[in-house]
């Protein structure tokens, strides 16, 4: 008499459905953690940029380096806010 050690179709379907349920539960948690990590990285980058900006001013007699990539004399304040990390961080 031969004894089969294979899984039945019902057992496989139950295992697959349990795995799908666990994935469905964990996906929102993983997304939230990913978003929090991304926000922490952005905040750290802004802190480093701000620190370097202030240290530059300290070294060069209070003169500040421009923070905008498109900073010109004819640029409007709203455009400066969009083009500059400094504008977003410090301007009202």
Phi, psi and omega in degrees: 000129183264131180254121180275135177254019183273158176279150175276166179298321179297317179297318179296318179295321178295316179297316179297318180292325177294318178297317178298321178296316178296319178295318180296327179286320186279336184300313178298324179295317180296319178298316180297317178295320178297318179294321177295321178294319179296320178294321179295321178295317179297317180296320178295318178297317179297320178298316180295318178296318179295317179299316179294324179296315180291320179295324176299314180297324179294322181284330186247047170056040176081004178277134182260140174281146178295140182262356185260146177286333183243033186285115176226173181289338183261012183279140179277162182297320180293322178292324178298319179297324182284327187265358191227135173290331179291318179299318180289330186273326191239341183275148181290000000 
